[in-house]
Amino acid sequence: MRVALALSALLAVVPAHALEPGVPAPAVSALPLGASGPAIEISALRGKVVYVDFWASWCVPCRLSMPRLDALHRKLGARGFIVVGINKDAALADARRFLERVPVGFLLAQDAGDALAKAFEVKAM
């Protein structure tokens, strides 16, 4: 019985994939979080390994994944591994408060209008 419960728990946390690995990213641009600086052109990252992560301040798993993604960014960034975190908060202030508690050094963009989530075929957070 315990094995069945453990197996069902593992299957319940299957990640929600959008684009499959290796599929070219859509040709989209994103405003940096806070709209300061030039747009982030996803197509300009062609030839690098790019991990696009959609996150929000209300997302509990994001509190665990963001520090881990930042560690990967610091460890592998010089070898061409790029992390782009795309924020889904409706209010920029919520994202900023989250980042005060969970600071990261990788590229951060905003997607208040859901254009990026649609382009990447995001099905769930």
ZITA-V484072 format. One record per residue. N is the residue number from 0. SS is DSSP state (hx for helix, st for strand, lp for the rest). PSI is psi as a letter, one per 20 degrees, with the letter a starting at -180 (none if undefined). Layout:
N_SS_PSI, N_SS_PSI
//
This chain:
0_lp_g, 1_hx_h, 2_hx_g, 3_hx_g, 4_hx_g, 5_hx_g, 6_hx_g, 7_hx_h, 8_hx_g, 9_hx_g, 10_hx_h, 11_hx_i, 12_lp_k, 13_lp_p, 14_lp_q, 15_lp_o, 16_lp_q, 17_lp_d, 18_lp_q, 19_lp_q, 20_lp_p, 21_lp_i, 22_lp_p, 23_lp_p, 24_lp_q, 25_lp_q, 26_lp_n, 27_lp_r, 28_st_q, 29_st_q, 30_st_p, 31_st_q, 32_lp_p, 33_lp_i, 34_lp_k, 35_lp_p, 36_lp_r, 37_lp_q, 38_lp_q, 39_st_o, 40_st_o, 41_hx_h, 42_hx_h, 43_hx_i, 44_hx_j, 45_lp_p, 46_lp_i, 47_lp_r, 48_st_o, 49_st_p, 50_st_o, 51_st_p, 52_st_p, 53_st_p, 54_st_r, 55_lp_q, 56_lp_h, 57_lp_i, 58_lp_o, 59_hx_g, 60_hx_h, 61_hx_h, 62_hx_h, 63_hx_h, 64_hx_h, 65_hx_g, 66_hx_h, 67_hx_h, 68_hx_h, 69_hx_h, 70_hx_g, 71_hx_g, 72_hx_g, 73_hx_h, 74_hx_h, 75_hx_i, 76_hx_h, 77_hx_i, 78_hx_j, 79_lp_j, 80_st_o, 81_st_p, 82_st_p, 83_st_o, 84_st_p, 85_st_o, 86_st_p, 87_lp_j, 88_lp_q, 89_lp_h, 90_lp_p, 91_hx_h, 92_hx_h, 93_hx_g, 94_hx_g, 95_hx_g, 96_hx_g, 97_hx_g, 98_hx_h, 99_hx_h, 100_hx_h, 101_lp_m, 102_lp_q, 103_lp_r, 104_lp_j, 105_lp_r, 106_st_p, 107_st_p, 108_st_r, 109_st_q, 110_lp_l, 111_lp_h, 112_lp_j, 113_lp_j, 114_hx_g, 115_hx_g, 116_hx_h, 117_hx_g, 118_hx_h, 119_lp_j, 120_lp_l, 121_lp_p, 122_lp_h, 123_lp_q, 124_lp_none
//
